[in-house]
């Protein structure tokens, strides 16, 4: 019985490490997408910093140009769309504030549940 428990614990440990590694790879891919989109829209020499996940599956990051310009951007869950400015907020709790954008509506619903 002890051997069976040890095998189960070891296999769950390996599975946990594999899931962690997969998630780390996912985050690296998301960050690469964000950097690529920032470069595409704001030009070569744009650097991405302050990368963080926000509710609804989106990611917030800052893009800095060498000229000193800074942009607050959000990468939506489709990993192909970025929103510039404050259109996407961690604090949206009202679907009307989401402007009928599905990703923003999902964030509004998640935030409303978290506040209750």
Backbone as JSON, one array per atom type, in Angstrom:
{
  "sequence": "XXXXXXXXXXXXXXXXXXXXXXXXXXXXXXXXXXXXXXXXXXXXXXXXXXXXXXXXXXXXXXXXXXXXXXXXXXXXXXXXXXXXXXXXXXXXXXXXXXXXXXXXXXXXXXXXXXXX",
  "N": [[0.83, -1.2, 0.0], [1.95, 1.26, 0.79], [3.82, 1.61, -1.2], [2.19, 2.0, -3.43], [0.96, 4.43, -2.74], [3.23, 6.06, -2.73], [3.93, 5.93, -5.44], [1.7, 7.15, -6.61], [1.9, 9.73, -5.5], [4.36, 10.56, -6.6], [3.76, 10.49, -9.37], [1.75, 12.43, -9.51], [3.22, 14.62, -8.8], [4.99, 14.86, -10.98], [3.1, 15.39, -12.99], [2.11, 17.82, -12.1], [4.39, 19.43, -12.36], [4.66, 19.32, -15.14], [2.33, 20.62, -15.97], [2.81, 23.16, -14.92], [5.07, 23.87, -16.4], [3.93, 23.89, -18.97], [2.14, 26.03, -18.66], [3.95, 28.11, -18.17], [5.24, 28.16, -20.66], [3.07, 28.91, -22.23], [2.6, 31.52, -21.21], [5.0, 32.74, -22.01], [4.67, 32.61, -24.79], [2.42, 34.24, -25.11], [3.48, 36.68, -24.25], [5.4, 37.05, -26.26], [3.68, 37.38, -28.45], [2.47, 39.79, -27.69], [4.69, 41.52, -27.74], [5.34, 41.36, -30.45], [3.01, 42.46, -31.66], [3.05, 45.03, -30.54], [5.41, 46.02, -31.67], [4.67, 45.9, -34.36], [2.57, 47.78, -34.51], [3.59, 50.12, -33.3], [6.18, 50.43, -34.09], [9.66, 49.57, -34.77], [11.93, 49.11, -32.11], [10.28, 49.41, -30.01], [9.6, 48.62, -26.71], [8.41, 46.16, -24.46], [7.0, 46.17, -21.27], [6.03, 45.5, -17.83], [4.17, 43.37, -17.92], [1.16, 41.71, -17.32], [-1.43, 39.47, -16.24], [-4.91, 39.97, -16.57], [-8.36, 39.99, -15.38], [-10.66, 37.88, -17.23], [-9.11, 36.72, -19.15], [-7.45, 38.37, -20.57], [-4.45, 40.36, -21.15], [-2.47, 42.85, -19.66], [-0.14, 45.33, -20.59], [2.74, 47.46, -20.85], [3.99, 49.54, -23.4], [6.97, 50.88, -24.53], [8.54, 53.44, -26.32], [11.68, 54.29, -27.86], [11.84, 57.0, -28.01], [10.64, 57.91, -25.78], [7.91, 57.84, -25.55], [5.01, 56.31, -24.15], [2.75, 53.6, -23.94], [-0.29, 52.29, -22.77], [-1.46, 49.13, -22.98], [-3.7, 46.46, -23.94], [-3.85, 43.05, -24.44], [-6.07, 41.06, -26.02], [-8.01, 38.01, -25.41], [-8.0, 36.61, -27.87], [-5.46, 36.77, -28.77], [-4.58, 38.3, -30.86], [-5.49, 40.82, -30.95], [-5.09, 44.1, -29.82], [-5.8, 46.61, -27.42], [-5.62, 50.01, -27.05], [-5.04, 52.31, -24.43], [-7.5, 53.14, -21.91], [-9.62, 51.47, -22.37], [-10.05, 48.91, -21.56], [-10.54, 47.71, -18.44], [-9.57, 46.56, -15.25], [-11.51, 47.0, -13.5], [-14.06, 47.03, -14.53], [-17.39, 46.38, -14.04], [-19.88, 46.51, -14.97], [-21.82, 45.49, -17.61], [-22.7, 47.25, -19.58], [-20.64, 49.08, -19.75], [-18.82, 47.76, -21.24], [-19.08, 48.12, -23.91], [-20.19, 46.39, -25.82], [-18.19, 44.58, -26.51], [-17.11, 41.37, -26.68], [-14.94, 40.21, -25.13], [-14.55, 42.16, -23.18], [-17.04, 42.13, -21.97], [-16.97, 39.6, -20.79], [-14.99, 40.06, -18.91], [-16.26, 41.99, -17.34], [-18.37, 40.48, -16.26], [-16.91, 38.55, -14.81], [-15.58, 40.22, -12.98], [-17.76, 41.31, -11.61], [-18.75, 39.05, -10.3], [-16.58, 38.54, -8.63], [-16.66, 40.72, -6.91], [-18.93, 40.29, -5.44]],
  "CA": [[0.0, 0.0, 0.0], [2.83, 2.42, 0.85], [4.44, 1.75, -2.52], [1.16, 2.57, -4.29], [0.84, 5.84, -2.36], [4.45, 6.73, -3.21], [3.83, 6.04, -6.9], [0.68, 8.17, -6.89], [2.47, 11.04, -5.17], [5.38, 10.88, -7.6], [3.14, 10.78, -10.66], [1.06, 13.72, -9.42], [4.27, 15.64, -8.78], [5.42, 15.02, -12.37], [2.0, 16.04, -13.72], [2.08, 19.21, -11.67], [5.52, 20.12, -13.0], [4.37, 19.42, -16.57], [1.33, 21.68, -16.12], [3.5, 24.43, -14.65], [5.92, 24.14, -17.56], [3.03, 24.25, -20.07], [1.64, 27.37, -18.4], [5.07, 29.03, -18.39], [5.4, 28.26, -22.11], [1.92, 29.7, -22.69], [2.85, 32.92, -20.87], [6.07, 33.22, -22.88], [4.1, 32.8, -26.12], [1.55, 35.42, -25.03], [4.36, 37.85, -24.2], [5.97, 37.21, -27.61], [2.62, 37.96, -29.27], [2.32, 41.19, -27.29], [5.85, 42.25, -28.25], [5.2, 41.44, -31.9], [1.96, 43.42, -32.0], [3.52, 46.37, -30.18], [6.37, 46.42, -32.69], [3.95, 46.1, -35.6], [1.76, 49.0, -34.47], [4.3, 51.29, -32.81], [7.47, 50.51, -34.75], [10.85, 48.9, -34.24], [12.47, 49.84, -30.96], [9.27, 49.45, -28.97], [9.88, 47.62, -25.68], [7.24, 45.79, -23.65], [7.27, 45.96, -19.84], [4.85, 45.5, -16.97], [3.25, 42.39, -18.46], [0.38, 41.06, -16.27], [-2.72, 38.93, -16.63], [-6.06, 40.63, -15.94], [-9.54, 39.12, -15.48], [-11.26, 37.68, -18.53], [-8.18, 36.11, -20.08], [-6.67, 39.38, -21.27], [-3.17, 40.7, -20.55], [-2.12, 44.26, -19.7], [1.29, 45.58, -20.66], [3.16, 48.8, -21.26], [4.93, 49.58, -24.52], [7.79, 52.09, -24.47], [9.37, 53.72, -27.49], [12.97, 54.89, -27.52], [11.64, 58.44, -27.95], [10.05, 58.23, -24.48], [6.47, 57.64, -25.55], [4.57, 55.12, -23.43], [1.38, 53.21, -24.25], [-0.91, 51.26, -21.94], [-2.12, 48.27, -23.96], [-4.3, 45.21, -23.49], [-3.91, 41.98, -25.42], [-7.3, 40.33, -25.77], [-7.82, 36.56, -25.41], [-7.77, 36.04, -29.2], [-4.01, 36.9, -28.94], [-4.3, 39.03, -32.09], [-6.08, 42.15, -30.83], [-4.68, 44.92, -28.69], [-6.58, 47.82, -27.19], [-4.78, 51.06, -26.47], [-5.73, 53.23, -23.53], [-8.21, 52.62, -20.75], [-10.86, 50.81, -22.8], [-10.16, 47.67, -20.81], [-10.18, 47.99, -17.06], [-9.78, 45.49, -14.27], [-12.59, 47.41, -12.61], [-15.35, 47.0, -15.21], [-18.33, 45.43, -13.44], [-21.16, 46.73, -15.63], [-21.72, 45.07, -19.01], [-22.88, 48.42, -20.45], [-19.34, 49.74, -19.91], [-17.99, 46.92, -22.09], [-19.27, 48.58, -25.3], [-20.54, 45.21, -26.62], [-16.99, 43.82, -26.89], [-17.26, 40.12, -25.91], [-13.89, 40.01, -24.13], [-14.8, 43.09, -22.08], [-18.22, 41.65, -21.26], [-16.52, 38.49, -19.94], [-14.27, 40.66, -17.78], [-17.27, 42.63, -16.48], [-19.08, 39.43, -15.54], [-15.98, 37.97, -13.83], [-15.35, 41.21, -11.92], [-18.98, 41.45, -10.81], [-18.78, 37.87, -9.43], [-15.53, 38.67, -7.62], [-17.04, 41.74, -5.94], [-20.04, 39.8, -4.61]],
  "C": [[0.87, 1.26, 0.0], [3.48, 2.69, -0.5], [3.45, 2.39, -3.49], [0.99, 4.06, -4.0], [2.04, 6.63, -2.86], [4.4, 6.93, -4.71], [2.82, 7.12, -7.29], [1.22, 9.56, -6.61], [3.52, 11.47, -6.18], [4.76, 11.24, -8.93], [2.39, 12.1, -10.62], [2.06, 14.86, -9.38], [4.77, 15.92, -10.19], [4.36, 15.74, -13.19], [1.93, 17.51, -13.37], [3.2, 20.02, -12.31], [5.27, 20.32, -14.48], [3.36, 20.53, -16.82], [1.95, 23.05, -15.9], [4.35, 24.82, -15.84], [5.07, 24.56, -18.75], [2.51, 25.68, -19.89], [2.73, 28.41, -18.61], [5.31, 29.23, -19.88], [4.29, 29.09, -22.73], [2.16, 31.18, -22.42], [3.96, 33.52, -21.73], [5.55, 33.49, -24.28], [3.21, 34.05, -26.16], [2.41, 36.69, -25.03], [5.03, 38.1, -25.55], [4.94, 37.83, -28.55], [2.46, 39.44, -28.97], [3.47, 42.03, -27.84], [5.76, 42.42, -29.76], [4.16, 42.45, -32.32], [2.38, 44.84, -31.68], [4.51, 46.88, -31.22], [5.67, 46.71, -34.01], [3.22, 47.44, -35.61], [2.55, 50.25, -34.11], [5.73, 51.4, -33.33], [8.59, 49.77, -34.03], [11.42, 49.75, -33.12], [11.46, 50.0, -29.85], [9.54, 48.31, -28.0], [8.64, 47.4, -24.84], [7.69, 45.55, -22.22], [5.95, 45.87, -19.09], [3.78, 44.52, -17.41], [2.52, 41.68, -17.32], [-0.95, 40.56, -16.8], [-3.81, 39.68, -15.86], [-7.28, 39.73, -16.12], [-10.06, 39.01, -16.91], [-10.31, 37.09, -19.56], [-7.35, 37.09, -20.88], [-5.36, 39.65, -20.51], [-2.93, 42.19, -20.72], [-0.61, 44.38, -19.78], [1.54, 47.01, -21.08], [4.14, 48.66, -22.42], [5.65, 50.92, -24.46], [8.55, 52.23, -25.78], [10.66, 54.37, -27.03], [12.87, 56.41, -27.39], [10.99, 58.88, -26.64], [8.55, 58.07, -24.42], [6.13, 56.32, -24.85], [3.11, 54.86, -23.74], [0.93, 52.13, -23.28], [-1.77, 50.42, -22.88], [-2.68, 47.02, -23.3], [-4.34, 44.24, -24.65], [-5.13, 41.15, -25.09], [-7.07, 38.83, -25.92], [-7.61, 35.94, -26.79], [-6.29, 36.09, -29.58], [-3.62, 37.6, -30.23], [-4.77, 40.48, -32.01], [-5.51, 42.86, -29.62], [-5.57, 46.15, -28.63], [-5.65, 48.81, -26.52], [-5.62, 51.93, -25.56], [-6.44, 52.53, -22.4], [-9.51, 51.91, -21.12], [-11.1, 49.53, -22.01], [-9.68, 47.92, -19.4], [-10.44, 46.78, -16.19], [-11.02, 45.77, -13.44], [-13.95, 47.47, -13.28], [-16.23, 45.96, -14.53], [-19.71, 45.54, -14.08], [-20.99, 46.4, -17.11], [-21.9, 46.26, -19.96], [-21.57, 49.16, -20.7], [-18.41, 48.96, -20.84], [-18.15, 47.24, -23.57], [-19.49, 47.43, -26.27], [-19.33, 44.46, -27.18], [-17.0, 42.55, -26.05], [-16.2, 39.92, -24.83], [-14.11, 40.93, -22.93], [-16.03, 42.67, -21.28], [-17.85, 40.49, -20.32], [-15.79, 39.01, -18.72], [-15.25, 41.3, -16.81], [-18.0, 41.6, -15.64], [-18.19, 38.83, -14.45], [-15.74, 38.94, -12.67], [-16.57, 41.36, -11.02], [-19.09, 40.27, -9.84], [-17.76, 38.0, -8.31], [-15.89, 39.7, -6.55], [-18.13, 41.26, -4.99], [-19.58, 38.83, -3.57]]
}
